[in-house]
Amino acid sequence: MSPNTFQRFRSFVSGQVELSRALSQAFEQRPLNPYPYLRPIIEKASGVREPPLSPTPHTVVYTRGSLRLLRYAAPQRRYRTPILFAYSMINRWYILDFLPGRSLIEHLTRAGFDVYAIDWGIAGPEEQHLDWPELLGGLVRQAVRWTLRASQSDELTLYGYCMGGTLALAYTSLYPEGVRNFVAQATPVDFSHGGIYSLWTQPRHFDVDSLVDAYGNIPSRVLESGFFAAAPVQRLTRWLDVCRQIDDPEYVTTFLAMERWGADAVPFPGEVYRQYIKDCYQQNLFCQGKMEVGGERVDLGRIRCSVLNIIAEQDTIAPPPMSEPLTRLVGGQDHQTLRFPVGHIGLSASSKSPTKVWPAITEWISARSRHMES
């Protein structure tokens, strides 16, 4: 065994020992995400520092409570139709703007789109009593209006991701004006196919009223416990995997960025969560056209704009059967489904995305957007 090989082997073994100790410390203190404990060890062993996330320059064009509307201006704008992202309320929006060269938002701005994203912020006392009528008719509607105003357009592409796609579909059903195109990415529609999450949230297992009444806004640690319990072994073994690839800077950089984002979960507004669990997971009213918001039914048949349904074939959070019914439920004739062999987050952050996923999405949106000269 050469001296260099021996040293690398010794460093690997030492790293495994330190990692085990840090995991023990993490379990003793009971955080659900061990990232704060393990990051320094990985940085020391690899020589790679935690990368900055959300690298694409942006400005804030509107605020309301904890919400911010972010604008990512195109270096050279080609399309008058802007894109507005609505991400899930569980995690932070910046998975859409992950790393340089691995950012969906950066990709779209370089294609010539004026891009906007809703940052829900960190829910506090003001958001505790936020309900679906105010969420859709107040927050999302204002985000749409400010997007149109700032981009000087009368139509936009509304792009929903995960639970953000569900609420954006509900919005478009109730307020279709100004939505030219709709993109649903890994979006739950039929909640009877949610796998273990559909099972866990059933009334006999899960008393959502008691949870919301006790906490107000649902703490991130409560939400994280569900994701951890769904895949506990994988949550731990991936830290051992990074030790095995500690000499690959690109792998370590991506790993640290993903773990940092995963550790940055935020509270879920309580009343929105209450109706989401009851109407969607427990009664599956959403895909049946029976969910009500402010006394009006959310009928997906009222959505007549162009619709793109993006499915991750390896998705365990929103499995394909949850998303597949969308194109059968909307009322328009221009709809398409694209499927990709990646996971839920891989649609936005995998190494395959810039070449295998985003070009197809961009082509679809481009073909249905107005050019600047029109």
C-alpha positions in Angstrom: 0.0 0.0 0.0 1.5 3.3 -1.1 1.9 6.1 1.6 -0.7 8.2 -0.2 -3.2 5.4 -0.3 -2.6 4.6 3.3 -3.1 8.3 4.3 -6.4 8.5 2.5 -7.6 5.2 4.1 -6.6 6.5 7.5 -8.5 9.8 6.9 -11.5 7.8 5.8 -11.5 5.7 8.9 -11.0 8.7 11.1 -13.9 10.5 9.4 -16.2 7.5 10.0 -15.3 7.6 13.7 -15.9 11.3 14.0 -19.1 11.0 12.0 -20.4 8.3 14.4 -19.6 10.4 17.4 -21.4 13.4 15.9 -24.4 11.2 15.1 -24.5 10.1 18.7 -24.4 13.7 19.9 -27.1 14.6 17.5 -29.4 11.8 18.8 -28.7 12.8 22.4 -29.9 16.3 21.7 -32.7 15.1 19.5 -32.6 17.3 16.4 -34.3 15.8 13.4 -31.7 17.0 11.0 -28.1 16.4 12.0 -26.7 18.9 9.5 -25.4 21.5 12.0 -23.4 18.7 13.8 -22.0 16.9 10.8 -21.3 19.8 8.4 -18.0 20.9 10.1 -16.7 17.3 9.9 -17.4 17.0 6.2 -15.9 20.4 5.5 -12.8 19.6 7.4 -12.3 16.2 5.7 -13.1 17.4 2.2 -11.7 20.9 2.2 -15.0 22.0 0.7 -16.9 24.8 2.3 -20.7 25.2 2.5 -21.6 26.8 -0.9 -23.8 29.9 -1.1 -27.4 29.1 -2.2 -29.8 31.2 -4.3 -26.9 32.7 -6.4 -29.0 34.4 -9.1 -29.4 38.2 -8.5 -32.9 39.3 -7.6 -34.9 42.2 -6.2 -37.9 42.3 -3.9 -40.9 43.9 -5.6 -43.6 43.3 -3.0 -44.0 42.3 0.6 -46.9 41.4 2.8 -46.5 39.9 6.2 -43.8 37.3 5.9 -44.3 37.0 2.1 -41.8 38.4 -0.3 -42.2 38.5 -4.1 -38.8 38.1 -5.7 -37.9 39.2 -9.2 -35.1 37.6 -11.3 -34.7 39.8 -14.3 -33.5 38.2 -17.6 -30.1 39.5 -18.8 -31.7 39.9 -22.2 -35.5 39.6 -22.0 -37.1 37.8 -25.0 -40.6 37.0 -23.7 -43.2 39.5 -22.6 -45.0 36.6 -20.6 -43.4 36.4 -17.2 -43.1 33.2 -15.1 -44.3 33.2 -11.4 -43.2 30.3 -9.2 -45.3 29.2 -6.3 -43.3 26.7 -4.2 -44.5 24.6 -1.2 -45.0 26.2 2.2 -43.0 23.5 3.9 -39.6 24.2 2.5 -37.8 27.3 1.2 -38.2 28.4 -2.4 -34.4 28.5 -3.2 -34.3 24.9 -4.3 -35.5 26.5 -7.5 -32.3 28.6 -7.5 -30.0 26.0 -6.1 -26.4 26.5 -7.3 -24.7 28.2 -10.2 -25.3 26.0 -13.2 -27.9 24.0 -11.2 -30.6 26.7 -11.0 -33.9 26.4 -12.8 -34.5 30.1 -12.2 -31.1 30.9 -13.7 -31.8 28.7 -16.7 -35.1 30.4 -17.4 -33.7 33.9 -17.1 -30.9 33.0 -19.5 -33.6 31.8 -21.9 -35.1 35.3 -21.8 -37.9 35.1 -19.2 -38.7 37.6 -16.6 -39.0 35.3 -13.5 -40.7 35.8 -10.2 -40.9 33.6 -7.1 -43.0 33.7 -4.0 -41.0 33.4 -0.8 -43.5 32.6 1.9 -41.0 33.5 4.6 -41.1 32.2 8.1 -44.7 32.0 9.4 -45.2 33.9 12.7 -48.2 35.2 14.7 -49.6 37.1 11.7 -49.8 33.9 9.7 -51.2 31.7 12.4 -54.8 32.5 11.3 -54.2 32.7 7.6 -56.8 30.6 5.8 -57.2 29.4 2.2 -59.5 32.4 1.1 -56.8 34.9 2.3 -54.0 32.7 1.0 -55.4 32.5 -2.5 -57.6 35.7 -2.8 -55.1 37.8 -0.8 -51.5 36.7 -1.0 -51.3 34.8 -4.3 -53.6 37.2 -6.1 -51.5 40.1 -5.0 -48.3 38.2 -6.1 -50.0 37.7 -9.5 -51.0 41.4 -9.8 -47.5 42.6 -8.8 -45.9 40.2 -11.3 -48.0 41.5 -14.1 -47.4 45.1 -13.0 -43.6 44.8 -12.7 -43.3 42.9 -16.0 -45.7 45.2 -17.8 -47.7 42.2 -19.1 -51.3 41.2 -18.9 -50.7 37.5 -18.7 -48.2 35.1 -17.0 -47.2 31.5 -16.7 -48.0 30.3 -13.2 -45.5 27.5 -12.2 -46.4 25.4 -9.1 -44.2 22.9 -7.4 -45.3 20.2 -5.0 -47.9 21.6 -2.5 -47.3 25.0 -4.1 -48.7 23.4 -7.3 -51.8 22.3 -5.5 -52.5 25.7 -4.1 -51.7 27.3 -7.5 -54.2 25.0 -9.2 -56.8 26.0 -6.7 -56.0 29.7 -7.3 -56.2 29.3 -11.1 -59.6 27.6 -10.7 -61.0 30.5 -8.7 -59.1 33.3 -10.4 -58.2 32.3 -14.0 -57.9 35.8 -15.3 -54.3 36.6 -16.4 -53.0 33.0 -16.2 -51.9 32.2 -19.8 -50.1 28.9 -19.0 -49.9 26.6 -16.0 -46.9 24.4 -15.1 -47.5 21.8 -12.4 -44.3 20.1 -11.2 -44.5 17.1 -8.9 -47.9 18.4 -7.9 -50.3 16.3 -5.7 -53.8 16.1 -7.2 -55.3 12.8 -6.2 -54.4 12.4 -2.6 -55.6 8.8 -2.3 -52.3 7.8 -4.0 -50.0 9.6 -1.5 -48.5 6.3 -0.2 -47.4 6.3 3.4 -48.3 10.0 3.8 -52.0 9.3 2.8 -52.0 6.5 5.4 -50.4 8.5 8.2 -52.7 11.5 7.8 -56.0 9.5 8.0 -58.3 10.7 10.8 -57.9 7.4 12.8 -54.1 8.1 12.9 -53.8 11.8 12.8 -55.8 14.4 14.8 -55.0 17.6 12.8 -57.3 19.7 14.9 -55.5 18.9 18.1 -52.2 19.6 16.4 -53.2 23.0 15.1 -55.0 24.0 18.3 -51.9 23.1 20.3 -49.2 24.8 18.1 -50.9 27.4 16.0 -48.4 27.3 13.1 -47.0 23.8 12.7 -43.3 23.7 13.8 -40.8 22.6 11.2 -39.6 19.8 13.6 -43.1 18.3 13.5 -43.2 18.3 9.7 -39.6 17.0 9.5 -40.5 14.1 11.7 -42.8 12.7 9.1 -40.2 12.9 6.3 -37.6 11.3 8.6 -39.9 8.5 9.6 -40.7 7.7 6.0 -37.0 7.0 5.2 -34.9 6.9 8.4 -32.2 4.7 7.1 -31.6 6.7 4.0 -31.4 9.9 6.1 -28.5 8.5 8.0 -26.6 6.4 5.4 -26.2 9.3 3.0 -23.8 10.9 5.5 -21.7 7.7 5.2 -22.0 7.9 1.5 -20.5 11.4 1.4 -17.5 10.0 3.4 -16.9 7.5 0.7 -16.8 10.3 -1.9 -15.0 12.8 0.2 -12.4 13.4 -2.5 -15.0 14.5 -5.1 -15.5 18.2 -4.5 -18.5 18.5 -6.8 -20.3 15.7 -5.0 -19.5 17.2 -1.6 -20.6 20.7 -2.7 -23.9 19.4 -3.9 -24.4 17.3 -0.8 -23.7 20.2 1.6 -26.0 22.5 -0.4 -28.8 19.9 -0.4 -28.5 19.2 3.3 -28.4 22.9 4.2 -31.6 23.4 2.2 -33.2 20.4 3.8 -32.3 21.7 7.3 -34.0 25.0 6.5 -37.6 23.9 6.9 -40.1 26.6 8.1 -43.3 26.5 10.1 -46.6 25.8 8.2 -49.4 28.3 8.7 -51.8 26.5 11.0 -55.2 27.1 9.4 -53.9 26.5 5.9 -52.5 23.2 7.2 -55.7 22.2 8.9 -57.8 22.5 5.7 -55.0 21.1 3.5 -54.9 17.9 5.6 -58.7 17.6 6.0 -59.8 18.4 2.5 -56.9 16.9 0.5 -55.4 14.0 2.4 -58.2 12.9 4.6 -61.2 13.4 2.3 -59.5 13.7 -1.1 -61.9 16.5 -2.1 -59.4 18.4 -4.3 -59.5 16.1 -7.3 -63.3 15.5 -6.9 -64.1 19.2 -7.3 -65.6 19.3 -3.8 -63.0 21.4 -1.9 -64.4 24.8 -1.0 -62.5 28.0 -0.5 -64.4 31.0 0.6 -67.7 29.3 -0.2 -66.6 28.5 -3.8 -65.8 25.0 -5.1 -62.3 24.4 -6.5 -63.2 22.9 -9.9 -60.2 22.1 -12.0 -62.4 21.9 -15.0 -62.5 25.7 -14.9 -58.8 25.8 -15.8 -58.8 26.4 -19.6 -55.3 27.7 -20.1 -52.4 25.6 -21.5 -51.3 23.1 -18.8 -48.0 21.2 -18.5 -47.8 18.3 -16.0 -44.3 17.4 -15.0 -43.9 14.0 -13.2 -40.9 12.6 -11.4 -41.0 8.8 -11.9 -39.0 8.1 -8.8 -41.0 10.5 -6.6 -41.8 9.2 -3.1 -43.3 12.5 -1.8 -45.8 13.0 -4.6 -45.8 9.6 -6.4 -46.8 9.7 -10.1 -50.3 8.4 -9.5 -50.9 11.6 -7.4 -50.1 13.8 -10.3 -51.2 11.8 -13.3 -55.0 12.7 -13.2 -54.4 16.4 -13.7 -54.6 16.5 -17.5 -57.9 14.6 -17.4 -59.4 17.1 -14.9 -58.6 20.5 -16.4 -61.0 22.0 -18.9 -58.7 23.2 -21.7 -57.6 21.2 -24.7 -53.9 22.2 -24.7 -52.3 19.9 -22.1 -49.2 17.8 -22.0 -47.5 15.5 -19.5 -43.7 15.1 -19.3 -42.1 12.3 -17.3 -38.5 12.2 -16.1 -36.5 9.4 -14.4 -35.6 11.4 -11.3 -36.9 12.0 -7.8 -39.1 14.8 -6.3 -36.2 17.2 -5.7 -34.2 15.9 -8.7 -36.5 17.8 -11.1 -34.9 21.0 -9.8 -31.5 20.0 -8.4 -30.1 16.9 -10.0 -27.1 16.9 -12.3 -29.5 15.6 -15.1 -31.8 18.6 -14.8 -29.9 21.2 -16.9 -29.6 18.9 -19.9 -32.5 16.4 -19.5 -35.3 18.2 -17.8 -35.2 22.0 -18.0 -34.7 22.3 -21.8 -38.0 20.4 -22.4 -39.9 22.6 -19.9 -38.4 25.8 -21.4 -39.4 24.7 -24.9 -43.0 24.1 -23.8 -43.3 27.5 -22.1 -41.5 29.3 -24.9 -43.9 28.0 -27.5 -46.8 29.4 -25.5 -45.4 32.8 -24.4 -45.6 36.1 -26.1 -42.4 37.6 -27.5 -41.3 41.1 -26.5 -42.1 42.5 -29.9 -45.7 41.1 -29.9 
